[in-house]
Amino acid sequence: MEELPCVKEGDELVFIPLPDAGTIVFDPEIKPGVPNSRWRPLWREWIFLTGDLELPLPGEPESVEEIVALVGLGPGHTPAGDDWITGWIVALKWCGNQETDILLESFLRFFQKGVTTWLSENIISDALEGKTWIGPLRLIDALQSNSPQEVQDAAGTLLQWGHTSGRAWLAGFASGLEKALNRKESSI
């Protein structure tokens, strides 16, 4: 997770206008697309990041009910289950189709607010609205490219998120890609 510098009460903040810099805008919207299929073996490996003892999550849940059961699972401000769900939603939004829309509608029917942390709930809600952070957007861009270095850098950055957040997010994202691209038959 990206951090802002620590500011103590009473610290003076300095604002320096940058007239030649123009306007800096971050667009959190997940633009529709699909990954370059050459990266499939790599993202398939991410599913198995949940085999780590610190991430007691299923690799590929068999139903939306199993996915909703991950809400709040694990310690921290963004429990691993929530990170997995967020990655899954981002992948479904990115590669969206009629089937993924149905999955997300089903998820919304079962998802209850107030079951997890405020931060996680908001991150999940943002993903459901088709928005995410810069790290996932960089990975999405990289997965559409042919550049191994871009993919390695983007995935490496995500792997460093929090104690387990990045690994859980990548595992959910990979599972979502498989589902969105109709690569796996299941009852979801």
Residue frames as a rotation matrix with the C-alpha (Angstrom) as fourth column:
MET 1
0.591 0.807 0.000 0.00
0.807 -0.591 0.000 0.00
0.000 0.000 -1.000 0.00
GLU 2
-0.179 -0.623 0.762 1.31
0.540 -0.709 -0.453 3.44
0.823 0.330 0.463 -0.82
GLU 3
0.164 0.165 -0.973 1.93
0.976 -0.171 0.135 5.70
-0.144 -0.971 -0.189 2.19
LEU 4
0.677 0.009 0.736 1.78
0.135 -0.984 -0.112 9.40
0.724 0.176 -0.667 2.83
PRO 5
-0.461 -0.887 0.021 4.59
0.174 -0.113 -0.978 10.91
0.870 -0.447 0.206 4.92
CYS 6
0.002 0.394 -0.919 4.00
0.979 0.185 0.082 11.04
0.203 -0.900 -0.386 8.66
VAL 7
-0.328 -0.004 0.945 2.75
0.016 -1.000 0.001 14.45
0.944 0.016 0.328 9.80
LYS 8
-0.538 0.085 -0.838 2.60
0.829 0.230 -0.509 15.28
0.149 -0.969 -0.195 13.49
GLU 9
0.609 0.790 -0.071 0.16
0.779 -0.579 0.239 17.68
0.148 -0.201 -0.968 15.10
GLY 10
0.676 -0.302 -0.673 1.54
0.121 -0.854 0.505 21.17
-0.727 -0.423 -0.541 14.83
ASP 11
-0.382 -0.806 0.452 3.77
0.632 0.129 0.764 20.41
-0.674 0.578 0.460 11.82
GLU 12
0.084 0.350 -0.933 3.62
-0.442 -0.826 -0.349 23.12
-0.893 0.441 0.085 9.19
LEU 13
0.183 0.050 0.982 2.70
0.740 0.651 -0.171 21.96
-0.647 0.758 0.082 5.73
VAL 14
-0.402 -0.415 -0.817 4.23
-0.245 -0.810 0.532 23.80
-0.882 0.414 0.224 2.83
PHE 15
0.540 0.586 0.604 2.40
0.538 0.311 -0.783 24.19
-0.647 0.748 -0.147 -0.46
ILE 16
-0.463 -0.723 -0.513 4.58
-0.107 -0.529 0.842 25.02
-0.880 0.445 0.168 -3.42
PRO 17
0.658 0.740 -0.137 2.66
-0.208 0.005 -0.978 25.85
-0.723 0.672 0.157 -6.61
LEU 18
-0.458 -0.760 0.461 4.12
0.288 0.364 0.886 24.30
-0.841 0.538 0.052 -9.75
PRO 19
0.153 0.628 -0.763 2.88
-0.480 -0.628 -0.612 26.55
-0.864 0.460 0.206 -12.57
ASP 20
-0.222 -0.305 -0.926 4.59
-0.975 0.078 0.208 24.62
0.009 0.949 -0.314 -15.38
ALA 21
-0.888 -0.198 0.415 3.63
-0.275 0.952 -0.135 21.16
-0.369 -0.234 -0.900 -14.11
GLY 22
-0.524 0.775 -0.355 0.04
-0.452 0.100 0.886 21.30
0.722 0.625 0.298 -15.29
THR 23
0.224 0.711 0.667 -2.69
-0.974 0.149 0.168 19.33
0.020 -0.688 0.726 -13.64
ILE 24
-0.862 -0.459 -0.216 -1.91
-0.435 0.888 -0.151 15.91
0.260 -0.036 -0.965 -12.25
VAL 25
0.134 0.979 0.156 -4.92
-0.991 0.129 0.042 13.63
0.021 -0.160 0.987 -12.43
PHE 26
-0.934 -0.288 0.213 -5.29
-0.303 0.952 -0.039 10.03
-0.192 -0.101 -0.976 -11.36
ASP 27
-0.037 0.928 -0.371 -8.15
-0.944 0.089 0.317 8.17
0.327 0.362 0.873 -13.00
PRO 28
-0.571 -0.218 0.792 -9.06
-0.642 0.719 -0.265 5.11
-0.511 -0.660 -0.550 -10.89
GLU 29
0.462 0.874 -0.151 -11.44
-0.773 0.314 -0.550 3.72
-0.434 0.371 0.821 -13.53
ILE 30
-0.367 -0.469 0.804 -10.84
-0.008 0.865 0.501 0.16
-0.930 0.178 -0.321 -14.70
LYS 31
-0.118 0.270 -0.956 -10.95
-0.938 -0.345 0.018 0.36
-0.325 0.899 0.294 -18.50
PRO 32
0.756 0.467 0.459 -12.42
-0.313 0.873 -0.374 -2.72
-0.575 0.139 0.806 -20.26
GLY 33
0.127 -0.729 -0.673 -9.91
-0.966 0.064 -0.251 -5.04
0.226 0.682 -0.696 -21.86
VAL 34
0.998 0.067 -0.011 -8.31
-0.063 0.977 0.204 -8.47
0.024 -0.203 0.979 -21.77
PRO 35
0.360 -0.925 0.122 -4.83
-0.453 -0.059 0.889 -9.68
-0.815 -0.376 -0.441 -20.91
ASN 36
0.060 -0.502 -0.863 -2.28
-0.948 0.241 -0.207 -10.87
0.312 0.831 -0.461 -23.41
SER 37
0.902 0.424 -0.085 -2.68
-0.385 0.877 0.287 -14.66
0.196 -0.227 0.954 -23.33
ARG 38
0.191 -0.905 -0.381 1.10
-0.001 0.388 -0.922 -15.14
0.982 0.176 0.074 -23.18
TRP 39
-0.542 -0.412 0.732 0.89
-0.649 -0.348 -0.676 -14.21
0.534 -0.842 -0.079 -19.48
ARG 40
0.504 0.860 -0.078 -1.65
-0.619 0.422 0.663 -16.93
0.603 -0.286 0.745 -18.57
PRO 41
0.302 -0.403 -0.864 0.92
0.479 0.848 -0.229 -19.39
0.824 -0.345 0.449 -17.16
LEU 42
-0.764 -0.610 0.210 2.17
0.174 -0.509 -0.843 -16.60
0.621 -0.607 0.495 -14.89
TRP 43
-0.388 0.653 0.650 -1.21
-0.837 -0.546 0.049 -15.52
0.387 -0.525 0.758 -13.55
ARG 44
0.534 0.529 -0.659 -2.17
-0.218 0.840 0.498 -19.19
0.817 -0.122 0.564 -13.07
GLU 45
-0.314 -0.731 -0.605 0.76
0.544 0.384 -0.746 -19.40
0.778 -0.564 0.277 -10.63
TRP 46
-0.749 0.027 0.662 -0.69
-0.413 -0.800 -0.435 -16.52
0.518 -0.599 0.610 -8.61
ILE 47
0.361 0.927 -0.100 -3.74
-0.525 0.290 0.800 -18.63
0.771 -0.236 0.592 -7.76
PHE 48
0.468 -0.219 -0.856 -1.45
0.497 0.866 0.049 -20.87
0.731 -0.449 0.514 -5.72
LEU 49
-0.540 -0.596 0.594 -0.19
-0.141 -0.632 -0.762 -18.00
0.830 -0.495 0.257 -3.57
THR 50
0.264 0.728 0.633 -3.09
-0.838 -0.152 0.524 -18.93
0.478 -0.669 0.570 -1.28
GLY 51
0.620 -0.101 -0.778 -1.30
0.209 0.977 0.040 -22.19
0.756 -0.187 0.627 -0.45
ASP 52
-0.493 -0.791 0.362 0.92
-0.100 -0.362 -0.927 -20.19
0.864 -0.494 0.099 1.91
LEU 53
-0.382 0.318 -0.868 0.21
0.850 0.490 -0.194 -20.96
0.364 -0.811 -0.457 5.58
GLU 54
-0.842 0.047 -0.538 -0.35
0.256 -0.843 -0.473 -17.24
-0.476 -0.536 0.698 6.18
LEU 55
-0.589 0.653 -0.477 -3.14
-0.807 -0.513 0.293 -17.21
-0.054 0.557 0.829 3.58
PRO 56
-0.816 0.313 0.486 -5.65
0.149 0.926 -0.347 -19.90
-0.559 -0.211 -0.802 4.54
LEU 57
-0.043 0.783 -0.621 -7.77
-0.711 -0.461 -0.532 -19.14
-0.702 0.419 0.576 1.47
PRO 58
0.388 0.207 0.898 -9.10
0.394 0.844 -0.365 -21.46
-0.833 0.495 0.246 -1.18
GLY 59
-0.706 -0.705 0.065 -7.31
0.318 -0.233 0.919 -21.21
-0.633 0.670 0.388 -4.53
GLU 60
-0.869 0.486 -0.091 -10.47
-0.290 -0.353 0.889 -21.17
0.400 0.800 0.448 -6.58
PRO 61
-0.654 0.685 0.320 -13.74
-0.319 0.134 -0.938 -21.06
-0.686 -0.716 0.131 -4.61
GLU 62
-0.877 0.310 0.366 -16.53
0.474 0.685 0.554 -23.06
-0.079 0.659 -0.748 -6.17
SER 63
0.089 0.973 0.214 -19.43
0.941 -0.153 0.301 -20.69
0.325 0.175 -0.929 -5.51
VAL 64
-0.102 -0.028 0.994 -20.26
0.007 -1.000 -0.028 -17.04
0.995 0.005 0.102 -4.89
GLU 65
0.886 0.446 0.124 -21.30
-0.141 0.005 0.990 -18.05
0.441 -0.895 0.067 -1.37
GLU 66
0.549 -0.770 -0.325 -17.75
0.834 0.479 0.274 -19.34
-0.056 -0.422 0.905 -0.74
ILE 67
-0.296 -0.646 0.703 -16.36
0.658 -0.672 -0.340 -16.05
0.692 0.362 0.624 -2.03
VAL 68
0.304 0.482 0.821 -18.62
-0.282 -0.778 0.561 -13.98
0.910 -0.403 -0.100 0.23
ALA 69
0.933 0.035 -0.358 -17.51
0.298 0.479 0.826 -16.20
0.200 -0.877 0.437 3.15
LEU 70
0.006 -1.000 -0.001 -14.00
0.921 0.006 -0.389 -14.77
0.389 0.001 0.921 2.66
VAL 71
0.283 0.142 0.948 -15.18
0.012 -0.989 0.145 -11.28
0.959 -0.030 -0.282 3.72
GLY 72
0.628 -0.076 0.775 -13.26
-0.714 -0.452 0.534 -10.25
0.310 -0.889 -0.338 6.84
LEU 73
0.956 -0.264 -0.124 -11.14
0.288 0.924 0.253 -13.43
0.048 -0.277 0.960 6.88
GLY 74
0.091 -0.996 0.011 -7.72
0.850 0.072 -0.523 -12.70
0.519 0.057 0.853 8.32
PRO 75
0.202 -0.099 -0.974 -6.12
0.798 -0.560 0.222 -9.98
-0.568 -0.822 -0.035 10.44
GLY 76
-0.719 -0.694 0.042 -5.29
0.629 -0.625 0.462 -6.39
-0.294 0.359 0.886 9.56
HIS 77
-0.459 0.503 -0.732 -6.85
-0.296 -0.864 -0.407 -3.29
-0.838 0.030 0.545 8.09
THR 78
0.181 0.497 -0.849 -7.50
-0.980 0.159 -0.115 -5.20
0.078 0.853 0.516 4.87
PRO 79
0.147 -0.091 0.985 -7.92
-0.452 0.879 0.149 -8.87
-0.880 -0.467 0.088 5.76
ALA 80
-0.799 -0.599 0.052 -6.57
-0.261 0.423 0.868 -11.36
-0.542 0.680 -0.494 3.23
GLY 81
-0.366 0.742 0.562 -10.07
0.770 0.580 -0.264 -12.55
-0.522 0.336 -0.784 2.32
ASP 82
0.599 0.583 -0.549 -11.06
0.240 -0.785 -0.571 -8.99
-0.764 0.210 -0.610 1.42
ASP 83
-0.157 -0.745 -0.648 -7.91
-0.626 -0.433 0.649 -8.52
-0.764 0.508 -0.399 -0.63
TRP 84
-0.820 -0.085 0.566 -8.66
0.272 0.812 0.517 -11.74
-0.503 0.578 -0.643 -2.52
ILE 85
0.136 0.973 0.188 -12.23
0.800 0.004 -0.600 -10.57
-0.585 0.232 -0.778 -3.20
THR 86
0.473 0.008 -0.881 -11.02
-0.213 -0.969 -0.123 -7.16
-0.855 0.246 -0.457 -4.39
GLY 87
-0.616 -0.754 -0.228 -8.59
-0.466 0.116 0.877 -8.73
-0.635 0.647 -0.423 -6.86
TRP 88
-0.628 0.473 0.618 -11.34
0.629 0.776 0.045 -11.05
-0.459 0.417 -0.785 -8.10
ILE 89
0.452 0.847 -0.279 -13.75
0.546 -0.510 -0.665 -8.15
-0.706 0.148 -0.693 -8.62
VAL 90
0.111 -0.482 -0.869 -11.11
-0.508 -0.779 0.368 -6.03
-0.854 0.400 -0.332 -10.42
ALA 91
-0.869 -0.447 0.212 -10.43
-0.088 0.561 0.823 -8.90
-0.487 0.697 -0.527 -12.85
LEU 92
-0.285 0.849 0.444 -14.15
0.857 0.434 -0.279 -9.41
-0.430 0.301 -0.851 -13.50
LYS 93
0.542 0.460 -0.703 -14.64
0.185 -0.882 -0.434 -5.68
-0.820 0.105 -0.563 -14.08
TRP 94
-0.261 -0.764 -0.590 -11.63
-0.526 -0.400 0.750 -5.46
-0.809 0.507 -0.298 -16.39
CYS 95
-0.986 -0.153 -0.070 -12.59
-0.148 0.598 0.787 -8.45
-0.079 0.787 -0.612 -18.57
GLY 96
-0.490 0.863 0.122 -16.31
-0.326 -0.051 -0.944 -7.88
-0.808 -0.503 0.306 -18.06
ASN 97
-0.857 0.410 -0.313 -18.99
-0.200 0.295 0.934 -9.67
0.475 0.863 -0.171 -19.99
GLN 98
0.077 0.988 0.134 -22.55
-0.636 -0.055 0.770 -10.78
0.768 -0.144 0.624 -19.36
GLU 99
0.402 0.036 -0.915 -21.42
0.416 0.883 0.217 -13.75
0.816 -0.468 0.340 -17.25
THR 100
-0.631 -0.699 -0.336 -19.19
0.638 -0.222 -0.737 -11.61
0.440 -0.680 0.587 -15.02
ASP 101
-0.623 0.505 0.597 -22.00
-0.517 -0.839 0.170 -9.09
0.587 -0.203 0.784 -14.57
ILE 102
0.458 0.811 -0.364 -24.22
-0.278 0.520 0.808 -11.92
0.844 -0.269 0.464 -13.31
LEU 103
0.041 -0.542 -0.840 -21.48
0.752 0.570 -0.332 -13.09
0.658 -0.618 0.430 -10.92
LEU 104
-0.886 -0.425 0.187 -21.05
0.233 -0.755 -0.613 -9.60
0.401 -0.499 0.768 -9.51
GLU 105
-0.190 0.903 0.386 -24.81
-0.669 -0.407 0.622 -9.16
0.719 -0.140 0.681 -9.09
SER 106
0.542 0.334 -0.771 -24.89
0.208 0.836 0.507 -12.46
0.814 -0.435 0.384 -7.22
PHE 107
-0.447 -0.778 -0.443 -21.98
0.715 -0.012 -0.699 -11.33
0.538 -0.629 0.561 -5.03
LEU 108
-0.792 0.160 0.589 -23.85
-0.298 -0.944 -0.143 -8.12
0.533 -0.289 0.795 -4.20
ARG 109
0.271 0.956 -0.111 -26.93
-0.395 0.216 0.893 -10.09
0.878 -0.198 0.436 -3.12
PHE 110
0.577 -0.089 -0.812 -24.87
0.579 0.746 0.329 -11.96
0.576 -0.660 0.482 -0.51
PHE 111
-0.486 -0.869 0.099 -22.39
0.581 -0.405 -0.706 -9.24
0.653 -0.285 0.701 0.50
GLN 112
0.660 0.679 -0.322 -23.28
0.678 -0.353 0.645 -7.58
0.324 -0.644 -0.693 3.80
LYS 113
0.073 -0.601 0.796 -21.84
-0.103 -0.798 -0.593 -4.27
0.992 -0.038 -0.120 4.89
GLY 114
0.415 0.027 0.909 -20.40
-0.851 -0.342 0.399 -4.02
0.322 -0.939 -0.119 8.39
VAL 115
0.998 -0.030 -0.046 -18.82
0.041 0.961 0.274 -7.48
0.036 -0.275 0.961 8.36
THR 116
0.266 -0.963 0.050 -15.26
0.929 0.242 -0.281 -6.30
0.258 0.121 0.959 7.72
THR 117
-0.369 -0.496 -0.786 -13.11
0.700 -0.705 0.116 -3.24
-0.612 -0.507 0.607 8.33
TRP 118
0.539 0.550 -0.638 -14.16
0.087 -0.790 -0.607 0.18
-0.838 0.272 -0.474 7.09
LEU 119
-0.185 -0.717 -0.672 -11.14
-0.704 -0.381 0.599 0.35
-0.685 0.584 -0.434 4.77
SER 120
-0.892 -0.164 0.421 -11.74
0.097 0.840 0.533 -3.06
-0.442 0.516 -0.734 3.20
GLU 121
-0.005 0.979 0.201 -15.43
0.694 0.148 -0.705 -2.41
-0.720 0.137 -0.680 2.76
ASN 122
0.526 0.165 -0.834 -14.63
-0.273 -0.896 -0.350 0.79
-0.805 0.412 -0.427 0.87
ILE 123
-0.544 -0.770 -0.334 -11.98
-0.632 0.114 0.766 -0.86
-0.552 0.628 -0.549 -1.30
ILE 124
-0.708 0.385 0.592 -14.44
0.516 0.854 0.063 -3.64
-0.481 0.351 -0.804 -2.21
SER 125
0.357 0.902 -0.243 -17.16
0.495 -0.403 -0.770 -1.05
-0.792 0.154 -0.590 -2.92
ASP 126
0.120 -0.408 -0.905 -14.79
-0.631 -0.735 0.248 0.94
-0.767 0.541 -0.346 -5.14
ALA 127
-0.871 -0.470 0.146 -13.91
-0.220 0.637 0.739 -2.22
-0.440 0.611 -0.658 -7.10
LEU 128
-0.320 0.842 0.435 -17.61
0.746 0.507 -0.432 -2.98
-0.584 0.187 -0.790 -7.55
GLU 129
0.625 0.500 -0.599 -17.96
0.097 -0.812 -0.576 0.54
-0.774 0.302 -0.556 -8.99
GLY 130
0.785 -0.352 0.510 -15.12
0.602 0.236 -0.763 -0.21
0.149 0.906 0.397 -11.43
LYS 131
0.669 -0.582 0.462 -12.39
-0.512 -0.812 -0.281 1.71
0.539 -0.049 -0.841 -9.61
THR 132
0.781 -0.482 -0.397 -9.05
0.617 0.692 0.373 0.63
0.095 -0.537 0.839 -8.19
TRP 133
0.638 -0.636 -0.434 -5.64
-0.050 -0.597 0.801 1.89
-0.769 -0.489 -0.413 -7.09
ILE 134
0.480 -0.528 -0.700 -2.63
-0.865 -0.419 -0.277 2.69
-0.146 0.739 -0.658 -9.26
GLY 135
-0.487 -0.737 0.469 -0.83
-0.656 0.663 0.361 -0.63
-0.577 -0.132 -0.806 -8.57
PRO 136
-0.094 0.520 0.849 -3.60
0.344 0.817 -0.463 -2.80
-0.934 0.248 -0.256 -10.02
LEU 137
0.851 0.412 -0.324 -4.01
-0.120 -0.449 -0.886 -0.42
-0.511 0.793 -0.333 -12.97
ARG 138
0.082 -0.905 -0.416 -0.29
-0.960 -0.183 0.210 -0.73
-0.266 0.383 -0.885 -13.73
LEU 139
-0.584 -0.249 0.773 -0.61
-0.181 0.968 0.175 -4.52
-0.791 -0.038 -0.610 -13.64
ILE 140
0.436 0.826 0.357 -3.60
0.308 0.236 -0.922 -4.38
-0.846 0.512 -0.151 -15.99
ASP 141
0.729 -0.241 -0.641 -1.59
-0.629 -0.606 -0.487 -2.23
-0.271 0.758 -0.593 -18.42
ALA 142
-0.318 -0.944 0.085 1.40
-0.858 0.324 0.398 -4.56
-0.403 0.054 -0.914 -18.15
LEU 143
-0.362 0.229 0.904 -0.70
0.076 0.973 -0.216 -7.69
-0.929 -0.009 -0.369 -18.77
GLN 144
0.783 0.622 0.021 -1.91
0.109 -0.105 -0.988 -6.16
-0.613 0.776 -0.150 -22.04
SER 145
0.467 -0.709 -0.529 1.69
-0.859 -0.506 -0.081 -5.66
-0.210 0.492 -0.845 -23.18
ASN 146
0.832 -0.334 -0.442 4.42
0.068 0.853 -0.517 -7.98
0.550 0.400 0.733 -24.44
SER 147
0.073 -0.876 0.477 6.95
-0.528 -0.440 -0.726 -6.63
0.846 -0.199 -0.495 -21.93
PRO 148
0.270 -0.049 -0.962 8.20
0.599 0.791 0.127 -9.14
0.754 -0.610 0.243 -19.36
GLN 149
-0.766 -0.632 -0.123 9.85
0.502 -0.467 -0.728 -6.29
0.402 -0.619 0.675 -17.45
GLU 150
-0.544 0.650 0.531 6.57
-0.597 -0.744 0.300 -4.32
0.590 -0.154 0.793 -17.15
VAL 151
0.471 0.748 -0.468 4.73
-0.206 0.609 0.766 -7.41
0.858 -0.264 0.440 -15.91
GLN 152
-0.018 -0.572 -0.820 7.52
0.760 0.524 -0.383 -8.30
0.649 -0.631 0.426 -13.47
ASP 153
-0.895 -0.354 0.271 7.69
0.140 -0.800 -0.583 -4.75
0.423 -0.484 0.766 -12.09
ALA 154
-0.260 0.886 0.384 3.90
-0.704 -0.447 0.552 -4.39
0.661 -0.127 0.740 -11.72
ALA 155
0.573 0.456 -0.681 3.42
0.051 0.809 0.585 -7.82
0.818 -0.370 0.441 -10.12
GLY 156
-0.292 -0.792 -0.537 6.48
0.707 0.199 -0.679 -7.29
0.644 -0.578 0.501 -7.91
THR 157
-0.785 0.081 0.614 5.06
-0.320 -0.902 -0.291 -4.03
0.531 -0.425 0.733 -6.61
LEU 158
0.250 0.962 0.107 1.77
-0.684 0.098 0.723 -5.73
0.685 -0.254 0.683 -5.74
LEU 159
0.343 -0.177 -0.923 3.56
0.412 0.911 -0.021 -8.63
0.844 -0.373 0.385 -4.01
GLN 160
-0.690 -0.706 -0.157 5.06
0.487 -0.294 -0.823 -6.08
0.535 -0.644 0.547 -1.62
TRP 161
-0.133 0.726 0.674 1.68
-0.473 -0.645 0.601 -4.71
0.871 -0.239 0.429 -0.48
GLY 162
0.438 0.434 0.787 1.29
-0.877 0.014 0.480 -5.24
0.197 -0.901 0.387 3.24
HIS 163
-0.318 -0.539 0.780 2.05
-0.731 0.663 0.160 -8.50
-0.604 -0.519 -0.605 4.98
THR 164
-0.581 0.176 0.795 -0.31
0.388 0.918 0.080 -10.70
-0.715 0.355 -0.602 2.93
SER 165
0.202 0.812 -0.547 -2.43
-0.146 -0.528 -0.837 -8.18
-0.968 0.249 0.012 0.99
GLY 166
-0.105 -0.307 -0.946 -0.54
-0.933 -0.299 0.201 -8.30
-0.345 0.903 -0.255 -2.29
ARG 167
-0.962 -0.271 -0.009 -0.38
-0.262 0.921 0.288 -12.10
-0.070 0.279 -0.958 -2.45
ALA 168
-0.447 0.873 0.197 -4.06
0.450 0.410 -0.793 -12.44
-0.773 -0.266 -0.576 -1.59
TRP 169
0.217 0.520 -0.826 -5.02
-0.443 -0.702 -0.558 -9.73
-0.870 0.487 0.078 -4.13
LEU 170
-0.455 -0.474 -0.754 -3.00
-0.882 0.123 0.455 -11.39
-0.124 0.872 -0.474 -6.92
ALA 171
-0.953 0.143 0.266 -4.54
0.130 0.989 -0.067 -14.80
-0.272 -0.029 -0.962 -6.14
GLY 172
-0.069 0.993 -0.091 -8.06
0.351 -0.061 -0.935 -13.36
-0.934 -0.096 -0.344 -6.32
PHE 173
0.106 0.018 -0.994 -7.22
-0.730 -0.678 -0.091 -11.41
-0.676 0.735 -0.059 -9.47
ALA 174
-0.805 -0.480 -0.348 -5.89
-0.590 0.584 0.558 -14.54
-0.065 0.654 -0.753 -11.18
SER 175
-0.724 0.618 0.306 -8.97
0.469 0.767 -0.438 -16.53
-0.505 -0.174 -0.845 -10.18
GLY 176
0.186 0.797 -0.574 -11.15
0.000 -0.584 -0.812 -13.72
-0.983 0.151 -0.109 -11.51
LEU 177
-0.284 -0.362 -0.888 -9.24
-0.875 -0.281 0.395 -13.71
-0.392 0.889 -0.237 -14.80
GLU 178
-0.990 -0.089 0.110 -9.78
-0.050 0.946 0.322 -17.43
-0.132 0.313 -0.940 -15.19
LYS 179
-0.316 0.947 0.058 -13.50
0.598 0.246 -0.763 -17.02
-0.737 -0.206 -0.644 -14.53
ALA 180
0.202 0.407 -0.891 -13.89
-0.305 -0.838 -0.452 -13.93
-0.931 0.363 -0.046 -16.73
LEU 181
-0.336 -0.430 -0.838 -12.09
-0.923 -0.025 0.383 -15.57
-0.186 0.902 -0.389 -19.62
ASN 182
0.664 0.748 -0.011 -14.14
-0.743 0.659 -0.117 -18.76
-0.080 0.086 0.993 -19.20
ARG 183
-0.174 -0.857 -0.485 -11.04
-0.778 0.422 -0.466 -20.85
0.604 0.296 -0.740 -18.57
LYS 184
-0.980 -0.186 0.064 -12.41
-0.179 0.710 -0.681 -22.93
0.081 -0.679 -0.729 -15.73
GLU 185
-0.152 0.953 -0.263 -15.64
-0.095 0.251 0.963 -24.85
0.984 0.172 0.052 -15.45
SER 186
-0.961 -0.067 -0.270 -17.24
0.252 0.201 -0.947 -24.50
0.117 -0.977 -0.176 -12.03
SER 187
-0.148 0.979 -0.142 -20.55
0.958 0.177 0.225 -23.93
0.245 -0.103 -0.964 -10.35
ILE 188
-0.619 -0.070 -0.783 -19.93
0.402 -0.884 -0.239 -20.21
-0.675 -0.463 0.575 -9.69
